[in-house]
Amino acid sequence: MPQQTTDRLHALDAVRAFALLSGIALHATMPFLAGLKGWVTTETPSDTLAAVWYVIHMFRMPVFFLIAGFFARMMLERRGLRGFIKDRSKRIVLPLVVGLPAVLLLSVIAYVLAALATGVDLQALRASAQQQGAASGAQPAINLGHLWFLYYLIIFYAGALAARGTLRLLDPRGKIIQALDRLVGLLMRGIWGPPLLALPMIAWFYELKGWSSWTGLPAPFSIVPDAGALLAYGLIFALGWLLNRQPALLLDLNRRWWLYGSLAVGLWIVCRTLAGPTPHWGPYLSGGALLTYTAAYMVGTWCWTFGLVGAAVRFLSAPSPARRYVADSSYWLYLMHIPALAFFDVLLHPLPWHWSVKYLLSIVGAVPVLLLSYQYLVRYTFIGATLNGRRHPRLAPGSPPTPAMG
């Protein structure tokens, strides 16, 4: 068991990195999802990879936003309002503003290079991609792509700061926040927590017209905020923020990680049974089936989140240079993985290989390229200082490593 609370925060870094890196595995499945439009290539569909997509999508962003809320309040308490705004502007706003055009440009370059390398007719490939995009429906004027989570983080930071200031003004004695602390304590101390936390999400999505229930929680690409995303991810972020006031409640999930994990797997099975193995990109359930599915999905999302965080605290709390390196690199890898995947998707597309080979090769090809770019172009540069909040000093040969700060 971990002995120090400060050591146990290494686990939260690890699970946040896992949530980001699992997004690479999720996006690598996209060419193999039946009926999906708008991706760079289309391969033979695989229900197995659809299951991979499904389970990753069920937990990765909820886990990320819970940890993001926890660390956001921690930084605010440590650095004050001005320091918090300065840091978030550098590490969240700037990567969003610069990252959007950079990812688009690099994706086009990767697309063209891979097409030239394989001898594919670039014009035909572009026409196919345009046809896929048209078939996928109207796209937002400004498409946030996979960086949408940064946009919502900014919204949640602003909301948290506004709520904090309002509470201090209207409730100077802190009675409301004390009541919230008691409520959070109640929610975190038993298996009734996930069902209670899921109730607003169940009510919203069950009544939401046109909800694509198979896809679960939204991944909104438009700069016009999505109400469902604000509700679901905002609630998760808010819980993480409030848990930072009582960190023992979050860290104590290590005692019940197996229970939450078992419930998550069971509810995932219920969802998959109702949803079927093949993707549906529009509404298709109704009545009791939809209500059962919605309840199982939303409660399952919370169980996955608590189970994974608890498992990380239980098994990954000890400091580890390797895990620290992965945690530091994960932000860059996630920001830039779309161009790398696009390159290998186009490169592998003409080959008549099984989907399992193509899927694994796309990841095995993309991740080392991303890691090399992080090591030599990012880690010791101003980019690394921007993304990770500090510079990493180069060490002379034989010098002991400097301990990383959480």
DOGUDREN-252375 format. One record per residue (C-alpha): residue in three letters; x, z, y. Coordinates in Angstrom, 3 decimals, padded with zeros to 6 digits. Each point is the difference from the previous one (the first is absolute). Example, Ala and Ser with C-alpha at 12.3 -4.5 7.8 and 13.67 -1.06 7.14 Angstrom:
REM DOGUDREN-252375
NODE   rest          u          w          v
NODE    ALA    012.300    007.800   -004.500
NODE    SER    001.370   -000.660    003.440
END
This chain:
REM DOGUDREN-252375
NODE   rest          u          w          v
NODE    MET    000.000    000.000    000.000
NODE    PRO    001.209   -000.670    003.564
NODE    GLN    001.290    003.071    001.716
NODE    GLN   -000.095   -000.850    003.682
NODE    THR   -002.760   -001.461    002.103
NODE    THR    002.514   -002.146    001.926
NODE    ASP    001.325   -001.425   -003.254
NODE    ARG   -003.502   -000.811   -001.137
NODE    LEU   -000.446   -002.357    002.949
NODE    HIS    002.419   -002.378   -001.752
NODE    ALA   -002.911   -000.629   -002.372
NODE    LEU   -002.231   -001.107    002.861
NODE    ASP    002.633   -002.501    001.139
NODE    ALA    000.183   -001.262   -003.582
NODE    VAL   -003.745   -000.449   -000.414
NODE    ARG   -000.278   -001.728    003.390
NODE    ALA    002.731   -002.434   -001.093
NODE    PHE   -001.813   -000.526   -003.297
NODE    ALA   -003.192   -000.869    001.858
NODE    LEU    001.840   -002.598    002.099
NODE    LEU    001.973   -001.523   -002.870
NODE    SER   -003.039   -000.212   -002.233
NODE    GLY   -001.350   -002.401    002.614
NODE    ILE    002.696   -002.470   -001.029
NODE    ALA   -001.191    000.174   -003.610
NODE    LEU   -003.583   -000.431    001.234
NODE    HIS    000.697   -003.039    002.165
NODE    ALA    002.035   -001.609   -002.774
NODE    THR   -003.218   -000.159   -002.049
NODE    MET   -001.830   -002.052    002.631
NODE    PRO    000.715   -003.500   -001.410
NODE    PHE   -001.445    001.120   -003.338
NODE    LEU   -003.358    001.394    001.204
NODE    ALA   -002.947   -002.151   -000.968
NODE    GLY   -001.946   -001.373    002.947
NODE    LEU    002.354    001.280    002.705
NODE    LYS    000.363   -002.413    002.907
NODE    GLY    002.591   -000.124    002.744
NODE    TRP    003.173    000.969   -001.913
NODE    VAL    003.041   -002.268    000.085
NODE    THR   -000.355   -001.155   -003.644
NODE    THR   -002.600    000.180   -002.746
NODE    GLU    001.017    000.650   -003.608
NODE    THR   -001.819    000.385   -003.295
NODE    PRO   -002.238    003.060    000.474
NODE    SER    000.817    003.206   -001.851
NODE    ASP   -002.476    002.830   -000.535
NODE    THR    002.968    002.238   -000.834
NODE    LEU    001.509   -000.499    003.446
NODE    ALA   -003.465    000.405    001.494
NODE    ALA   -000.024    003.472   -001.581
NODE    VAL    003.439    000.685    001.520
NODE    TRP   -001.280   -001.073    003.419
NODE    TYR   -003.126    002.093   -000.432
NODE    VAL    001.666    003.297   -000.860
NODE    ILE    002.741   -000.328    002.649
NODE    HIS   -002.541   -000.829    002.689
NODE    MET   -001.996    003.073   -000.993
NODE    PHE    002.767    002.423    001.013
NODE    ARG    002.809   -001.503    002.064
NODE    MET   -001.462    000.059    003.511
NODE    PRO   -001.854    003.324   -000.472
NODE    VAL    003.265    001.610   -001.129
NODE    PHE    001.862   -001.569    002.902
NODE    PHE   -002.469    001.102    002.675
NODE    LEU   -000.190    003.561   -001.356
NODE    ILE    003.783    000.379    000.205
NODE    ALA    000.068   -001.811    003.358
NODE    GLY   -002.446    002.504    001.457
NODE    PHE    002.006    002.926   -001.380
NODE    PHE    003.297   -001.208    001.460
NODE    ALA   -001.586   -001.080    003.292
NODE    ARG   -001.075    003.520    000.893
NODE    MET    003.361    001.348   -001.180
NODE    MET    001.784   -002.332    002.416
NODE    LEU   -002.344    000.887    002.847
NODE    GLU    000.712    003.702   -000.502
NODE    ARG    003.746   -000.577   -000.148
NODE    ARG    000.414   -002.474    002.872
NODE    GLY   -002.923    000.630    002.302
NODE    LEU   -002.408   -002.565    001.378
NODE    ARG    002.542   -002.091    001.909
NODE    GLY    002.455   -000.091   -002.887
NODE    PHE   -002.781   -000.844   -002.434
NODE    ILE   -001.244   -002.939    002.079
NODE    LYS    003.536   -001.300    000.492
NODE    ASP    000.795    000.208   -003.706
NODE    ARG   -003.268   -001.593   -001.148
NODE    SER    000.383   -002.780    002.569
NODE    LYS    003.423   -000.808   -001.424
NODE    ARG   -000.789    000.349   -003.692
NODE    ILE   -003.598   -001.265   -000.170
NODE    VAL   -001.000   -001.984    003.105
NODE    LEU    003.265   -001.960    000.284
NODE    PRO    000.103   -001.028   -003.700
NODE    LEU   -003.604   -001.165    000.289
NODE    VAL    000.561   -002.055    003.151
NODE    VAL    003.321   -001.477   -001.145
NODE    GLY   -000.800   -000.072   -003.703
NODE    LEU   -003.092   -002.209    000.189
NODE    PRO    001.718   -003.110    001.399
NODE    ALA    003.193    000.727   -001.975
NODE    VAL   -001.832    000.162   -003.325
NODE    LEU   -001.950   -003.156    000.818
NODE    LEU    003.154   -001.919    000.929
NODE    LEU    001.955    001.210   -003.029
NODE    SER   -002.924   -000.795   -002.288
NODE    VAL   -000.099   -003.589    001.245
NODE    ILE    003.772   -000.320   -000.436
NODE    ALA   -000.180    001.470   -003.520
NODE    TYR   -002.892   -002.317   -000.838
NODE    VAL    001.894   -003.099    001.136
NODE    LEU    003.304    000.968   -001.650
NODE    ALA   -001.647    000.676   -003.347
NODE    ALA   -001.915   -003.282    000.176
NODE    LEU    003.182   -001.922    000.780
NODE    ALA    001.875    001.771   -002.806
NODE    THR   -002.609   -000.953   -002.583
NODE    GLY   -000.570   -003.535    001.247
NODE    VAL   -003.672    000.726    000.623
NODE    ASP   -001.808   -002.291    002.406
NODE    LEU   -000.085    002.210    003.073
NODE    GLN   -002.882   -001.885    001.569
NODE    ALA   -002.122    000.326   -003.128
NODE    LEU    000.854    003.696   -000.278
NODE    ARG   -000.921    000.575    003.643
NODE    ALA   -003.278   -001.862   -000.440
NODE    SER   -000.788    002.155   -003.036
NODE    ALA    000.779    003.172    001.944
NODE    GLN   -002.211   -001.126    002.896
NODE    GLN   -002.797   -000.783   -002.434
NODE    GLN    000.371    003.464   -001.545
NODE    GLY   -000.114    001.588    003.442
NODE    ALA   -003.110   -001.944    000.980
NODE    ALA   -001.714    000.986   -003.246
NODE    SER    000.773    003.659    000.643
NODE    GLY   -002.275    000.016    003.049
NODE    ALA    000.535    000.655    003.686
NODE    GLN    003.254    001.734    000.892
NODE    PRO    000.371    002.400    002.946
NODE    ALA    001.549   -001.418    003.156
NODE    ILE    002.879    002.444   -000.413
NODE    ASN    000.631    000.625   -003.684
NODE    LEU    001.796    003.301   -000.535
NODE    GLY    000.810   -000.932   -003.596
NODE    HIS    001.591    002.732   -002.059
NODE    LEU    001.028    001.808    003.211
NODE    TRP   -003.569    001.065    000.692
NODE    PHE    000.897    003.558   -001.053
NODE    LEU    002.272    000.351    003.048
NODE    TYR   -002.885   -000.946    002.288
NODE    TYR   -002.219    002.643   -001.567
NODE    LEU    002.749    002.602    000.199
NODE    ILE    000.111   -000.569    003.749
NODE    ILE   -003.769    000.474    000.194
NODE    PHE    000.176    003.187   -002.056
NODE    TYR    002.856    001.409    002.086
NODE    ALA   -002.003   -000.596    003.161
NODE    GLY   -003.096    001.555   -001.559
NODE    ALA    001.889    003.041   -001.244
NODE    LEU    001.600    000.616    003.392
NODE    ALA   -003.347   -000.412    001.768
NODE    ALA   -001.729    002.382   -002.435
NODE    ARG    002.828    002.522    000.357
NODE    GLY   -000.215   -000.057    003.788
NODE    THR   -003.787    000.256   -000.034
NODE    LEU    000.018    002.973   -002.355
NODE    ARG    002.539    001.812    002.134
NODE    LEU   -002.153   -000.587    003.056
NODE    LEU   -003.369    000.914   -001.523
NODE    ASP    001.163    002.662   -002.431
NODE    PRO    002.990    001.834    001.523
NODE    ARG   -000.317    002.855   -002.510
NODE    GLY    000.324   -002.401   -002.926
NODE    LYS   -003.167    000.994   -001.840
NODE    ILE   -000.836   -003.586   -000.925
NODE    ILE    003.442   -000.736   -001.385
NODE    GLN   -000.078    003.260   -001.927
NODE    ALA   -003.307   -001.059   -001.526
NODE    LEU    001.554   -003.348   -000.911
NODE    ASP    002.921    001.824   -001.614
NODE    ARG   -002.430    001.976   -002.154
NODE    LEU   -001.860   -003.170   -000.940
NODE    VAL    003.226   -001.753   -000.985
NODE    GLY    000.987    003.033   -002.048
NODE    LEU   -003.311   -000.158   -001.842
NODE    LEU    000.341   -003.732   -000.686
NODE    MET    003.542    000.279   -001.321
NODE    ARG   -000.440    002.954   -002.330
NODE    GLY   -002.187   -001.571   -002.680
NODE    ILE   -001.110   -003.193   -001.705
NODE    TRP   -003.054   -000.063    002.269
NODE    GLY    002.282   -001.252    002.788
NODE    PRO    000.076   -003.722   -000.906
NODE    PRO   -003.801   -000.329   -000.445
NODE    LEU   -000.684    001.782    003.296
NODE    LEU    002.617   -002.006    001.870
NODE    ALA   -001.371   -003.210   -001.502
NODE    LEU   -003.590    000.598    001.130
NODE    PRO    000.282   -001.717    003.428
NODE    MET    001.775   -002.972   -001.601
NODE    ILE   -002.602   -000.284   -002.767
NODE    ALA   -002.855    000.073    002.515
NODE    TRP    001.628   -002.603    002.239
NODE    PHE    001.097   -002.567   -002.558
NODE    TYR   -003.118    000.272   -002.158
NODE    GLU   -002.110   -001.009    003.007
NODE    LEU    002.500   -002.539    001.338
NODE    LYS   -001.495   -003.501   -000.148
NODE    GLY    002.319   -002.594   -001.455
NODE    TRP    002.477    002.560   -001.342
NODE    SER    002.335   -001.524   -002.570
NODE    SER   -000.157    002.965   -002.339
NODE    TRP    002.619   -001.355   -002.413
NODE    THR    002.597    000.114    002.781
NODE    GLY   -000.866    003.601    000.910
NODE    LEU    001.394    001.245    003.289
NODE    PRO    000.573   -002.700    002.620
NODE    ALA    003.289   -001.558    001.052
NODE    PRO   -001.072   -001.104    003.507
NODE    PHE    002.042   -002.783    001.583
NODE    SER   -001.825   -000.292    003.332
NODE    ILE    000.927    001.860    003.181
NODE    VAL   -003.707    000.855    000.273
NODE    PRO   -000.038    003.353   -001.833
NODE    ASP   -001.948    000.095   -003.248
NODE    ALA   -002.463    002.906   -000.071
NODE    GLY    000.438    000.598   -003.734
NODE    ALA    003.787    000.088    000.343
NODE    LEU   -000.235    002.380    002.951
NODE    LEU   -002.258    002.305   -001.987
NODE    ALA    001.870   -000.019   -003.311
NODE    TYR    003.620   -000.099    001.117
NODE    GLY   -000.741    002.089    003.092
NODE    LEU   -001.459    002.756   -002.173
NODE    ILE    003.043   -000.116   -002.281
NODE    PHE    002.400    000.013    002.962
NODE    ALA   -001.894    002.913    001.601
NODE    LEU    000.254    002.037   -003.191
NODE    GLY    003.750   -000.629   -000.116
NODE    TRP    000.262    001.076    003.655
NODE    LEU   -001.928    003.219   -000.650
NODE    LEU    001.947    000.717   -003.192
NODE    ASN    003.153    000.175    002.076
NODE    ARG   -001.472    003.172    001.506
NODE    GLN   -000.076    001.452   -003.537
NODE    PRO    002.674   -001.923   -001.925
NODE    ALA   -000.231    002.291   -003.007
NODE    LEU   -003.420   -001.484   -000.739
NODE    LEU    001.511   -003.457   -000.364
NODE    LEU    003.056    001.169   -001.893
NODE    ASP   -002.121    002.048   -002.386
NODE    LEU   -001.481   -003.228   -001.351
NODE    ASN    002.938    000.082   -002.409
NODE    ARG   -001.917    002.571   -002.064
NODE    ARG   -002.971   -002.302   -000.624
NODE    TRP    001.562   -003.448    000.135
NODE    TRP   -000.788   -000.632   -003.661
NODE    LEU   -003.672    000.878    000.518
NODE    TYR   -000.413   -002.277    003.008
NODE    GLY    001.967   -002.705   -001.802
NODE    SER   -002.222    000.220   -003.077
NODE    LEU   -003.140   -000.178    002.136
NODE    ALA    001.445   -002.980    001.874
NODE    VAL    000.639   -001.917   -003.214
NODE    GLY   -003.470    000.856   -001.331
NODE    LEU   -001.709   -001.125    003.210
NODE    TRP    002.119   -003.151    000.055
NODE    ILE   -001.308   -000.804   -003.487
NODE    VAL   -003.570    000.528    001.218
NODE    CYS    000.610   -002.346    002.933
NODE    ARG    001.620   -002.667   -002.140
NODE    THR   -002.827    000.194   -002.510
NODE    LEU   -002.569   -000.617    002.727
NODE    ALA    002.088   -002.507    001.936
NODE    GLY    001.281   -002.024   -002.931
NODE    PRO    003.523   -001.339   -000.483
NODE    THR   -000.341   -003.089    002.213
NODE    PRO    000.170    000.329    003.808
NODE    HIS   -003.132   -000.322    002.121
NODE    TRP    000.611   -000.764    003.674
NODE    GLY   -003.538    000.663    001.153
NODE    PRO   -002.878    002.398   -000.674
NODE    TYR   -001.327   -000.147   -003.557
NODE    LEU   -001.209    003.498   -000.997
NODE    SER   -003.264    001.598    001.083
NODE    GLY   -002.201    003.025   -000.536
NODE    GLY    001.188    002.708   -002.350
NODE    ALA    003.020   -002.000   -001.153
NODE    LEU    001.224   -000.332    003.597
NODE    LEU   -000.562    003.683    000.732
NODE    THR    001.833    001.083   -003.156
NODE    TYR    002.848   -002.394    000.727
NODE    THR    000.319    001.065    003.638
NODE    ALA    000.043    003.696   -000.897
NODE    ALA    002.521   -000.513   -002.810
NODE    TYR    002.251   -002.143    002.213
NODE    MET    000.068    002.280    003.027
NODE    VAL    000.408    003.221   -001.994
NODE    GLY    002.603   -001.770   -002.123
NODE    THR    001.919   -000.985    003.134
NODE    TRP    000.296    003.648    001.028
NODE    CYS    000.953    001.039   -003.553
NODE    TRP    002.737   -002.644   -000.113
NODE    THR    001.279    001.214    003.363
NODE    PHE    000.091    003.682   -000.930
NODE    GLY    001.370   -000.720   -003.471
NODE    LEU    002.873   -002.173    001.222
NODE    VAL    000.954    002.364    002.824
NODE    GLY   -000.140    002.960   -002.394
NODE    ALA    002.108   -001.801   -002.604
NODE    ALA    002.583   -000.871    002.653
NODE    VAL    000.215    003.619    001.146
NODE    ARG    000.264    001.129   -003.625
NODE    PHE    002.711   -002.414   -001.111
NODE    LEU    001.724   -001.503    003.060
NODE    SER    000.608    002.946    002.313
NODE    ALA    003.728    000.375   -000.609
NODE    PRO    002.226   -001.938    002.443
NODE    SER    001.209   -003.311   -001.453
NODE    PRO    002.300   -002.474    001.788
NODE    ALA   -001.489   -002.869   -001.995
NODE    ARG   -003.574    000.914    000.859
NODE    ARG    000.993    000.572    003.611
NODE    TYR    001.482   -003.483    000.157
NODE    VAL   -003.169   -001.487   -001.464
NODE    ALA   -002.119    001.994    002.460
NODE    ASP    002.104   -001.188    002.946
NODE    SER   -000.124   -003.628   -001.141
NODE    SER   -003.686   -000.076   -000.937
NODE    TYR   -001.273   -000.568    003.543
NODE    TRP    002.191   -003.064    000.501
NODE    LEU   -000.740   -001.315   -003.476
NODE    TYR   -003.728    000.209    000.586
NODE    LEU    000.153   -001.540    003.466
NODE    MET    001.936   -003.038   -001.248
NODE    HIS   -001.122   -000.502   -003.598
NODE    ILE   -002.562   -002.732    000.693
NODE    PRO    002.611   -002.685    000.884
NODE    ALA    002.059    000.930   -003.069
NODE    LEU   -003.016   -000.197   -002.298
NODE    ALA   -001.103   -003.264    001.614
NODE    PHE    003.395   -001.542   -000.742
NODE    PHE   -000.059    000.931   -003.674
NODE    ASP   -003.697   -000.869   -000.390
NODE    VAL    000.655   -003.558    001.193
NODE    LEU    003.282   -000.201   -001.919
NODE    LEU   -001.641    000.996   -003.297
NODE    HIS   -003.265   -001.852    000.541
NODE    PRO    000.975   -003.325   -001.667
NODE    LEU    001.336    001.710   -003.140
NODE    PRO   -002.359    000.071   -003.004
NODE    TRP    000.809    003.607   -000.864
NODE    HIS   -002.288    002.834   -001.014
NODE    TRP   -001.484    002.074    002.823
NODE    SER    001.885    003.110   -001.167
NODE    VAL    003.359   -001.761    000.393
NODE    LYS   -000.844   -001.379    003.424
NODE    TYR   -001.327    003.344    001.222
NODE    LEU    003.051    001.951   -001.126
NODE    LEU    002.419   -002.611    001.330
NODE    SER   -001.661    000.001    003.409
NODE    ILE    000.596    003.752    000.273
NODE    VAL    003.450   -000.049   -001.618
NODE    GLY    000.975   -002.775    002.400
NODE    ALA   -001.530    001.394    003.177
NODE    VAL    000.991    003.678   -000.195
NODE    PRO    003.805   -000.487   -000.304
NODE    VAL   -000.087   -002.425    002.940
NODE    LEU   -001.900    002.542    002.051
NODE    LEU    002.364    002.816   -000.998
NODE    LEU    003.053   -002.075    000.903
NODE    SER   -001.516   -000.830    003.373
NODE    TYR   -000.685    003.691    000.565
NODE    GLN    003.507    001.065   -000.972
NODE    TYR    001.899   -002.569    002.049
NODE    LEU   -002.357   -000.990    002.820
NODE    VAL   -002.067    003.126    000.629
NODE    ARG    001.312    003.336   -001.262
NODE    TYR    002.937    000.385    002.377
NODE    THR   -001.460   -001.962    002.921
NODE    PHE   -002.421    000.594    002.844
NODE    ILE   -002.761   -001.264   -002.282
NODE    GLY    000.646    002.863   -002.402
NODE    ALA    000.123    002.415    002.901
NODE    THR   -003.362   -001.292    001.180
NODE    LEU   -001.743    000.119   -003.366
NODE    ASN    001.498    003.217   -001.344
NODE    GLY    000.358    001.920    003.241
NODE    ARG    003.752    000.356   -000.168
NODE    ARG    003.221   -001.890   -000.695
NODE    HIS    001.754    000.340   -003.333
NODE    PRO    003.740    000.444    000.541
NODE    ARG    002.313   -002.132   -002.090
NODE    LEU    002.175    002.162   -002.201
NODE    ALA    003.664   -000.467   -000.531
NODE    PRO    001.004   -000.568   -003.659
NODE    GLY    000.105    003.307   -001.830
NODE    SER   -001.947    001.884    002.673
NODE    PRO   -002.810    002.248   -001.203
NODE    PRO   -003.498   -001.176    000.988
NODE    THR   -001.740    001.677    002.893
NODE    PRO   -003.145    001.824   -001.113
NODE    ALA   -003.127   -001.777    001.158
NODE    MET   -002.485    001.895    002.100
NODE    GLY   -003.708   -000.129   -000.890
END
